[in-house]
Amino acid sequence: MREILRKDLKWKGSAKGDFEYFGVVRNPIDRWVSGIITYFGSHLRNMNFNEVVKKAWHDKHTCPQALYLEEYKDATLFDLKNIKKLWRWLTDRGIRHSFTTHKNPVNVELKKYIQTMLTKDHVSYLLNFYRDDSMLQAKAR
């Protein structure tokens, strides 16, 4: 999988050393929805949604998060929905941080559209496809 990341997604990873690594993981379905919006944009409305779900992995925004963290088994993981825990963790280590969030109105509308299209079967399929990501999320703070 690492080779796929490096070749297809041009991901270089990072050097290991005496560092304390952390990662932020996200609910796999939420991440997939955002990734699909990023990849397809408004063209999604004109596509066969079943085929979009069936392929699942379209680009770096929809590939399993576990692949990115494969080399960092000892990393401290934080769940995006509990991001304040990461901020506190960074502050405790003397690391300054500045995070902002924004919501693009077009993306909000596309997210609503996707949520109306997702069936229980789609969600089950995606959860199975991203099962390693679900396990990472369960381990996260």
KELO-28498 format. One line per field, with one value per residue: residue number from 0; residue in one letter; x, y, z negated of N, C-alpha, C in turn. Coordinates in nm, 2 decimals, decimal comma, always signed. Each point is the difference from the previous one (the first is absolute). Layout:
<atoms>
pos = (NUM|...) .
code = (a|...) .
n.u = (X|...) .
n.v = (Y|...) .
n.w = (Z|...) .
ca.u = (X|...) .
ca.v = (Y|...) .
ca.w = (Z|...) .
c.u = (X|...) .
c.v = (Y|...) .
c.w = (Z|...) .
</atoms>
This chain:
<atoms>
pos = (0|1|2|3|4|5|6|7|8|9|10|11|12|13|14|15|16|17|18|19|20|21|22|23|24|25|26|27|28|29|30|31|32|33|34|35|36|37|38|39|40|41|42|43|44|45|46|47|48|49|50|51|52|53|54|55|56|57|58|59|60|61|62|63|64|65|66|67|68|69|70|71|72|73|74|75|76|77|78|79|80|81|82|83|84|85|86|87|88|89|90|91|92|93|94|95|96|97|98|99|100|101|102|103|104|105|106|107|108|109|110|111|112|113|114|115|116|117|118|119|120|121|122|123|124|125|126|127|128|129|130|131|132|133|134|135|136|137|138|139|140) .
code = (m|r|e|i|l|r|k|d|l|k|w|k|g|s|a|k|g|d|f|e|y|f|g|v|v|r|n|p|i|d|r|w|v|s|g|i|i|t|y|f|g|s|h|l|r|n|m|n|f|n|e|v|v|k|k|a|w|h|d|k|h|t|c|p|q|a|l|y|l|e|e|y|k|d|a|t|l|f|d|l|k|n|i|k|k|l|w|r|w|l|t|d|r|g|i|r|h|s|f|t|t|h|k|n|p|v|n|v|e|l|k|k|y|i|q|t|m|l|t|k|d|h|v|s|y|l|l|n|f|y|r|d|d|s|m|l|q|a|k|a|r) .
n.u = (+0,08|+0,11|+0,03|-0,13|+0,01|+0,11|-0,04|-0,12|+0,02|+0,12|-0,04|+0,08|-0,11|+0,06|+0,11|+0,04|-0,02|+0,06|-0,11|-0,09|-0,05|-0,08|-0,12|-0,08|-0,09|-0,07|-0,13|+0,02|-0,12|+0,02|+0,11|-0,06|-0,11|+0,08|+0,06|-0,12|-0,03|+0,11|-0,01|-0,13|-0,01|-0,05|+0,10|+0,01|-0,07|+0,09|+0,04|+0,03|-0,07|-0,07|+0,04|-0,04|-0,10|-0,03|+0,05|-0,07|+0,11|-0,02|+0,05|+0,10|-0,11|+0,01|+0,14|+0,01|-0,05|-0,03|-0,01|-0,05|-0,07|+0,01|+0,08|-0,11|+0,03|+0,10|-0,05|-0,01|-0,12|-0,05|-0,13|-0,02|-0,10|+0,12|+0,01|-0,09|-0,01|+0,00|-0,09|-0,06|+0,00|-0,02|-0,10|-0,03|+0,03|-0,06|-0,09|+0,03|-0,13|-0,05|-0,12|-0,04|-0,13|-0,04|-0,12|+0,03|-0,08|+0,08|+0,11|-0,05|-0,03|+0,12|+0,04|-0,09|+0,04|+0,12|-0,03|-0,07|+0,12|+0,07|+0,00|-0,08|-0,04|-0,02|-0,06|-0,07|-0,02|-0,02|-0,08|-0,04|-0,01|-0,05|+0,00|+0,12|-0,06|-0,11|+0,10|+0,06|-0,12|-0,03|+0,13|-0,06|+0,06) .
n.v = (-0,12|-0,01|-0,09|-0,04|+0,02|-0,06|-0,10|-0,04|+0,02|-0,04|-0,09|+0,08|+0,01|-0,04|+0,06|-0,12|+0,02|+0,08|-0,03|+0,08|-0,10|+0,08|-0,05|+0,06|-0,08|-0,04|+0,02|-0,12|+0,00|+0,08|-0,07|-0,12|+0,05|+0,05|-0,12|-0,06|+0,09|-0,01|-0,13|-0,02|+0,06|+0,10|-0,06|-0,01|+0,11|+0,00|-0,06|-0,12|+0,03|-0,10|+0,05|+0,12|-0,05|-0,07|+0,11|+0,08|-0,06|+0,13|+0,05|+0,09|+0,06|-0,11|+0,00|-0,12|+0,06|-0,13|+0,02|+0,12|-0,08|-0,07|+0,10|+0,05|-0,12|+0,07|+0,05|+0,12|-0,06|+0,10|+0,00|+0,03|-0,08|-0,04|+0,09|+0,04|-0,14|+0,01|+0,10|-0,07|-0,11|+0,08|+0,06|-0,12|-0,01|+0,11|-0,07|+0,11|+0,02|+0,00|-0,04|+0,00|+0,02|-0,05|+0,04|-0,06|+0,10|-0,01|-0,01|+0,10|+0,06|-0,02|+0,03|+0,10|+0,03|-0,01|+0,07|+0,06|-0,01|+0,01|-0,13|-0,08|-0,05|+0,13|+0,04|-0,11|+0,02|+0,13|-0,03|-0,10|+0,08|+0,08|-0,13|+0,01|+0,08|-0,08|-0,09|+0,08|+0,03|-0,13|-0,01|+0,09|+0,10) .
n.w = (+0,00|-0,07|+0,08|-0,02|-0,12|+0,01|+0,07|-0,04|-0,13|+0,04|-0,09|-0,07|-0,08|-0,11|-0,03|-0,05|-0,12|-0,08|+0,06|-0,05|+0,06|+0,07|+0,00|+0,09|-0,06|+0,10|-0,04|+0,03|-0,04|-0,11|-0,02|+0,03|-0,07|-0,09|+0,00|+0,00|-0,10|-0,06|+0,02|-0,02|-0,11|+0,07|+0,06|-0,13|+0,02|+0,10|-0,11|+0,03|-0,10|+0,04|+0,11|-0,04|-0,06|+0,11|+0,07|-0,08|+0,04|+0,00|-0,12|-0,03|+0,04|+0,08|+0,01|-0,04|-0,11|-0,02|+0,13|-0,03|-0,09|+0,10|+0,03|-0,05|-0,03|-0,04|+0,11|-0,06|+0,00|+0,08|-0,05|+0,12|-0,04|-0,05|+0,10|-0,10|+0,00|+0,13|+0,00|-0,10|+0,08|+0,10|-0,07|-0,05|+0,13|-0,03|+0,08|+0,07|+0,00|+0,12|-0,04|+0,12|+0,00|+0,11|+0,04|+0,11|+0,03|+0,10|-0,07|-0,08|+0,11|+0,05|-0,12|+0,00|+0,12|-0,04|-0,11|+0,09|+0,07|-0,12|+0,04|-0,07|+0,12|+0,05|-0,11|+0,00|+0,13|-0,02|-0,10|+0,08|+0,11|-0,09|-0,02|+0,06|+0,08|+0,00|+0,02|+0,10|+0,05|-0,01|+0,05|+0,07|-0,05) .
ca.u = (-0,08|+0,09|+0,05|-0,11|+0,00|+0,12|-0,01|-0,12|-0,04|+0,12|+0,02|+0,13|+0,02|+0,09|+0,11|-0,02|+0,11|-0,04|-0,11|-0,13|-0,09|-0,14|-0,08|-0,14|-0,08|-0,14|-0,10|+0,02|-0,11|+0,01|+0,12|-0,03|-0,09|+0,08|+0,10|-0,08|-0,04|+0,13|+0,04|-0,09|-0,07|-0,14|-0,02|-0,05|-0,15|-0,02|+0,07|-0,06|+0,04|+0,04|+0,14|+0,09|+0,01|+0,06|+0,14|+0,04|+0,13|+0,02|+0,12|+0,06|-0,10|-0,09|+0,07|-0,01|+0,09|+0,09|+0,12|+0,09|+0,06|+0,06|+0,13|+0,00|-0,09|+0,01|-0,04|-0,11|-0,10|-0,11|-0,11|-0,04|-0,12|+0,05|+0,12|+0,05|+0,10|+0,13|+0,05|+0,05|+0,12|+0,10|+0,03|+0,07|+0,13|+0,05|-0,01|-0,10|-0,08|-0,10|-0,08|-0,13|-0,08|-0,10|-0,09|-0,04|-0,14|-0,02|+0,03|-0,11|-0,12|+0,04|+0,00|-0,14|-0,04|+0,06|-0,06|-0,13|+0,02|+0,06|-0,09|+0,07|+0,10|+0,12|+0,07|+0,06|+0,11|+0,11|+0,06|+0,08|+0,11|+0,09|-0,01|+0,12|-0,02|-0,09|+0,08|+0,08|-0,09|-0,03|+0,11|+0,04|-0,04) .
ca.v = (+0,12|+0,12|+0,02|+0,07|+0,14|+0,07|+0,00|+0,06|+0,12|+0,08|+0,03|-0,03|-0,04|+0,09|-0,07|-0,03|+0,04|+0,02|+0,09|-0,06|+0,01|-0,01|+0,01|+0,03|-0,09|+0,05|-0,10|-0,04|+0,04|+0,14|+0,03|-0,04|+0,09|+0,12|-0,04|-0,01|+0,14|+0,06|-0,06|+0,02|+0,13|+0,00|-0,10|-0,12|-0,01|-0,06|-0,13|-0,12|+0,00|-0,14|-0,03|+0,08|-0,07|-0,13|+0,02|+0,05|+0,07|+0,08|+0,07|+0,01|+0,04|-0,11|-0,12|-0,03|+0,08|-0,09|-0,01|+0,11|-0,01|-0,14|+0,00|+0,07|-0,08|+0,06|+0,14|+0,03|+0,03|+0,08|+0,00|+0,13|+0,05|+0,04|+0,07|+0,08|-0,08|+0,03|+0,14|-0,01|-0,08|+0,08|+0,11|-0,07|-0,02|+0,13|+0,03|+0,10|-0,04|+0,09|-0,08|+0,06|-0,08|+0,07|-0,09|+0,05|-0,02|-0,10|-0,13|-0,03|-0,05|-0,13|-0,09|-0,03|-0,08|-0,13|-0,06|-0,05|-0,11|-0,11|-0,09|-0,08|-0,09|+0,08|+0,03|-0,13|-0,03|+0,09|-0,04|-0,12|+0,04|+0,09|-0,06|+0,03|+0,14|+0,00|-0,05|+0,11|+0,10|-0,05|+0,02|+0,15|+0,08) .
ca.w = (+0,00|-0,01|+0,14|+0,06|-0,05|+0,05|+0,15|+0,05|-0,07|-0,02|-0,15|-0,03|-0,14|-0,07|-0,06|-0,14|-0,09|-0,14|+0,00|-0,05|+0,11|-0,03|+0,12|-0,02|+0,08|+0,02|+0,03|+0,14|+0,09|+0,02|+0,08|+0,13|+0,06|+0,03|+0,11|+0,13|+0,04|+0,05|+0,13|+0,11|+0,00|+0,04|+0,11|-0,07|+0,02|+0,13|+0,01|-0,06|-0,14|-0,04|+0,05|-0,09|-0,13|+0,02|+0,01|-0,13|+0,00|+0,13|+0,00|-0,13|-0,10|-0,04|-0,04|-0,15|-0,08|-0,06|+0,08|-0,04|-0,13|+0,00|-0,05|-0,13|-0,09|-0,14|+0,00|-0,08|+0,09|-0,05|+0,08|+0,05|-0,07|-0,13|+0,03|-0,11|-0,07|+0,07|-0,03|-0,13|+0,00|+0,06|-0,10|-0,10|+0,05|+0,04|+0,14|+0,03|+0,12|+0,05|+0,09|+0,04|+0,09|+0,08|+0,07|+0,13|+0,02|+0,11|-0,06|-0,09|+0,08|+0,05|-0,11|-0,02|+0,11|-0,02|-0,11|+0,05|+0,09|-0,06|-0,06|-0,10|+0,07|+0,03|-0,12|-0,04|+0,09|-0,03|-0,13|+0,02|+0,07|-0,09|-0,13|-0,07|-0,05|-0,11|-0,12|-0,05|-0,07|-0,13|-0,09|-0,01|-0,12) .
c.u = (+0,09|+0,04|-0,11|+0,00|+0,12|-0,01|-0,12|-0,03|+0,12|+0,03|+0,14|+0,03|+0,10|+0,11|-0,04|+0,12|-0,05|-0,12|-0,12|-0,10|-0,15|-0,08|-0,14|-0,08|-0,14|-0,09|+0,01|-0,11|+0,00|+0,12|-0,03|-0,09|+0,08|+0,09|-0,07|-0,04|+0,13|+0,03|-0,10|-0,07|-0,15|-0,03|-0,06|-0,15|-0,03|+0,06|-0,08|+0,05|+0,04|+0,14|+0,10|+0,03|+0,08|+0,15|+0,07|+0,13|+0,02|+0,13|+0,05|-0,10|-0,10|+0,07|+0,00|+0,11|+0,11|+0,13|+0,10|+0,07|+0,07|+0,14|+0,01|-0,09|+0,00|-0,06|-0,13|-0,11|-0,11|-0,11|-0,04|-0,11|+0,04|+0,12|+0,06|+0,10|+0,14|+0,06|+0,06|+0,13|+0,12|+0,05|+0,08|+0,15|+0,07|+0,00|-0,12|-0,08|-0,10|-0,08|-0,13|-0,08|-0,09|-0,08|-0,04|-0,15|-0,04|+0,02|-0,11|-0,12|+0,03|+0,00|-0,15|-0,05|+0,06|-0,07|-0,14|+0,02|+0,06|-0,11|+0,08|+0,10|+0,13|+0,09|+0,07|+0,12|+0,12|+0,06|+0,09|+0,13|+0,10|+0,00|+0,13|-0,01|-0,09|+0,07|+0,09|-0,08|-0,03|+0,11|+0,04|-0,06|-0,12) .
c.v = (+0,13|+0,03|+0,07|+0,15|+0,08|+0,02|+0,08|+0,13|+0,09|+0,04|-0,04|-0,05|+0,10|-0,08|-0,03|+0,04|+0,01|+0,10|-0,07|+0,03|+0,00|+0,01|+0,03|-0,09|+0,05|-0,12|-0,04|+0,04|+0,15|+0,04|-0,03|+0,10|+0,13|-0,02|+0,00|+0,14|+0,06|-0,06|+0,03|+0,14|-0,01|-0,10|-0,13|-0,02|-0,07|-0,14|-0,11|-0,01|-0,14|-0,03|+0,08|-0,07|-0,13|+0,01|+0,04|+0,08|+0,07|+0,08|+0,01|+0,04|-0,11|-0,13|-0,02|+0,08|-0,09|-0,01|+0,11|-0,02|-0,14|+0,00|+0,06|-0,07|+0,05|+0,14|+0,01|+0,05|+0,08|-0,01|+0,14|+0,06|+0,05|+0,08|+0,08|-0,08|+0,01|+0,13|+0,00|-0,08|+0,08|+0,11|-0,06|-0,02|+0,13|+0,04|+0,09|-0,05|+0,10|-0,08|+0,08|-0,10|+0,09|-0,09|+0,07|-0,03|-0,10|-0,14|-0,05|-0,06|-0,13|-0,11|-0,05|-0,10|-0,15|-0,08|-0,05|-0,12|-0,12|-0,09|-0,08|-0,10|+0,07|+0,01|-0,13|-0,03|+0,09|-0,03|-0,12|+0,04|+0,08|-0,06|+0,03|+0,15|+0,01|-0,05|+0,11|+0,10|-0,05|+0,02|+0,14|+0,06|+0,08) .
c.w = (+0,00|+0,14|+0,08|-0,04|+0,06|+0,15|+0,05|-0,06|-0,02|-0,14|-0,03|-0,15|-0,06|-0,07|-0,15|-0,08|-0,14|+0,00|-0,06|+0,11|-0,04|+0,14|-0,04|+0,10|+0,00|+0,02|+0,15|+0,10|+0,02|+0,09|+0,14|+0,07|+0,04|+0,12|+0,13|+0,05|+0,06|+0,13|+0,11|+0,00|+0,04|+0,11|-0,06|+0,02|+0,13|+0,01|-0,06|-0,14|-0,04|+0,05|-0,07|-0,13|+0,02|+0,02|-0,13|+0,00|+0,14|+0,01|-0,14|-0,11|-0,04|-0,02|-0,15|-0,08|-0,06|+0,09|-0,03|-0,13|-0,02|-0,07|-0,14|-0,10|-0,14|-0,01|-0,09|+0,09|-0,07|+0,10|+0,04|-0,08|-0,14|+0,01|-0,11|-0,08|+0,06|-0,04|-0,14|-0,01|+0,06|-0,10|-0,11|+0,03|+0,04|+0,14|+0,02|+0,12|+0,03|+0,11|+0,03|+0,08|+0,08|+0,08|+0,13|+0,02|+0,11|-0,06|-0,10|+0,08|+0,06|-0,11|-0,02|+0,11|-0,01|-0,11|+0,04|+0,09|-0,07|-0,07|-0,11|+0,06|+0,03|-0,12|-0,05|+0,09|-0,03|-0,13|+0,01|+0,07|-0,08|-0,14|-0,08|-0,05|-0,12|-0,13|-0,05|-0,07|-0,14|-0,10|-0,03|-0,12|+0,04) .
</atoms>
